Amino acid sequence: MIRRHARETVLQVLFQLDMSGEAEPEPILARWAAEFALAEASLGFARELLLGTLANKAEIDVLLARLSEGWPLERMANVDRSILRLAAYEILQRPDIPGRVSLNEAIELAKRFSGEESAKFINGILDRLLADSPKGVPTEKTALLAAKTSAKGRKGNKSQHGRLDVKHAHQAEDVKTEGPSPN
């Protein structure tokens, strides 16, 4: 939950910056970190995500506009746009975070802060982004995991949509970097 709390905090900051037009993120981050009683370990991760997202915002917006076919960024709900920016930064610029973890976390943020329809919308855009990114290329590890799952008669690590649930496949990697909770 360390990383999930950090992502929730960053979402609040990105949303506030988007709505207010404020230019300085650090005081806003400090305010939200205090509001959420964010642990020091989470604060460092949150700061990395926030500053990275803001530094890459122009490039991310170009990609999101291209992928969101018929939905200009300014027509999107502010919270959805903030979730997409955060997740796109993770997918494109953070090789230490598996792409499917970023996608799943974005969907969870959307369900919590926006709604089920927004979660579907975000999933569609980020799924295309992930497919176009280097993280969308199956690694030897995920290919082996998929083969093992198929060999078991297609039971086990499958989601309700029939896709391999990669989020759980990467839990061991996340545990190495942050302790008992993968997110």
C-alpha positions in Angstrom: 0.0 0.0 0.0 3.0 2.3 0.3 3.0 3.0 -3.5 -0.8 3.2 -3.8 -0.9 5.9 -1.1 1.9 7.7 -2.9 -0.1 7.5 -6.2 -3.3 8.8 -4.6 -1.3 11.7 -3.2 0.2 12.5 -6.5 -3.2 12.3 -8.2 -4.5 14.9 -5.7 -1.6 17.2 -6.4 -1.9 16.8 -10.2 -5.6 17.5 -10.0 -5.1 20.6 -7.9 -2.4 21.9 -10.2 -4.6 21.3 -13.2 -7.6 23.1 -11.7 -5.8 26.0 -10.1 -3.0 26.7 -12.5 -0.6 26.9 -9.6 3.0 26.5 -10.8 4.8 25.3 -7.6 4.1 21.6 -6.8 6.2 21.2 -3.6 3.9 23.1 -1.2 0.8 21.3 -2.6 2.6 17.9 -2.2 3.5 18.8 1.4 -0.1 19.7 2.1 -1.6 16.5 0.6 1.1 14.3 2.2 0.2 15.8 5.6 -3.5 15.3 4.8 -3.0 11.6 4.0 -0.4 11.1 6.7 1.9 9.8 4.0 4.9 7.8 5.3 8.3 9.1 4.6 9.1 6.1 2.3 6.0 7.0 0.3 6.8 10.7 0.1 10.0 10.1 -1.8 8.2 7.9 -4.3 5.4 10.4 -4.6 7.9 13.2 -5.3 9.6 11.2 -8.0 6.2 10.5 -9.7 5.0 14.0 -9.4 8.1 15.8 -10.7 8.6 13.2 -13.4 5.0 13.5 -14.6 5.2 17.3 -14.6 8.6 17.3 -16.4 7.2 15.1 -19.2 3.7 16.5 -19.3 3.9 18.1 -22.8 5.1 14.9 -24.4 2.6 12.8 -22.4 -0.3 15.1 -23.5 0.7 14.7 -27.2 0.6 10.9 -26.8 -2.7 10.9 -24.9 -4.3 13.2 -27.4 -3.3 10.8 -30.2 -4.5 7.7 -28.3 -7.8 9.1 -27.1 -9.3 9.3 -30.6 -12.1 11.9 -30.6 -11.6 12.9 -27.0 -9.4 16.1 -26.8 -7.6 16.4 -23.5 -9.6 19.5 -22.6 -12.9 17.6 -22.9 -11.8 14.9 -20.5 -12.7 15.0 -16.8 -9.8 16.7 -14.9 -9.4 13.7 -12.6 -9.3 11.3 -15.6 -6.7 13.4 -17.3 -4.5 13.5 -14.2 -4.8 9.7 -13.8 -3.8 9.2 -17.4 -0.8 11.6 -17.1 0.5 9.8 -14.0 0.1 6.3 -15.5 1.6 7.3 -18.8 4.6 8.7 -17.0 5.1 5.4 -15.2 4.6 3.3 -18.3 6.9 5.4 -20.5 9.6 6.6 -18.1 9.8 4.2 -15.1 11.4 0.9 -16.2 11.4 -0.2 -12.5 7.6 -0.3 -12.5 6.0 -3.1 -14.7 3.6 -1.6 -17.2 0.6 -3.7 -16.2 1.1 -2.6 -12.6 0.9 1.0 -13.7 -2.2 0.2 -15.8 -3.9 -1.7 -12.9 -3.1 1.1 -10.4 -4.6 3.7 -12.8 -7.8 1.7 -13.1 -8.1 1.4 -9.3 -7.5 5.2 -9.0 -10.2 5.8 -11.6 -12.7 3.5 -9.8 -12.0 5.3 -6.5 -11.9 8.9 -7.6 -13.9 9.0 -10.8 -16.2 6.0 -11.6 -16.6 2.7 -13.4 -17.0 4.3 -16.8 -13.9 6.4 -16.4 -12.0 3.2 -15.4 -13.0 1.6 -18.7 -12.0 4.8 -20.6 -8.6 4.9 -18.9 -8.1 1.2 -19.4 -8.6 1.5 -23.1 -6.2 4.4 -23.6 -3.5 3.0 -21.4 -3.8 -0.4 -22.9 -3.0 1.1 -26.3 -0.2 3.1 -24.8 1.3 0.0 -23.1 1.0 -2.0 -26.4 3.0 0.7 -28.2 5.6 1.0 -25.5 8.7 -1.2 -24.8 6.9 -2.5 -21.7 4.2 -3.9 -24.0 6.6 -6.3 -25.5 6.3 -9.6 -23.6 9.5 -10.5 -21.7 10.8 -14.0 -21.5 9.5 -14.1 -17.9 5.9 -13.1 -18.9 6.0 -15.4 -21.9 7.0 -18.4 -19.7 4.3 -17.5 -17.2 1.7 -17.4 -20.0 2.9 -20.7 -21.3 2.6 -22.3 -17.8 -0.9 -20.8 -17.4 -2.0 -22.3 -20.7 -0.5 -25.6 -19.8 -2.6 -25.7 -16.6 -5.8 -25.7 -18.7 -6.2 -21.9 -18.7 -7.0 -21.7 -15.1 -5.3 -19.7 -12.4 -3.8 -16.4 -13.2 -6.5 -15.2 -15.6 -8.6 -12.2 -15.2 -12.3 -12.1 -15.8 -11.5 -10.9 -19.4 -9.4 -13.9 -20.2 -6.1 -12.0 -20.0 -3.1 -13.1 -18.0 -3.2 -11.2 -14.7 0.3 -9.8 -14.9 -0.2 -7.7 -11.8 0.1 -10.7 -9.6 3.0 -12.1 -11.7 5.0 -9.1 -10.8 4.3 -9.0 -7.1 7.6 -10.7 -6.3 9.5 -8.0 -8.1 7.6 -5.2 -6.3 8.2 -6.9 -2.9 11.9 -6.7 -3.4 11.8 -3.0 -3.9 9.4 -1.9 -1.2 8.6 -4.5 1.4 5.5 -6.6 2.0 3.0 -4.6 -0.1 3.4 -4.6 -3.9 1.6 -1.2 -4.2 
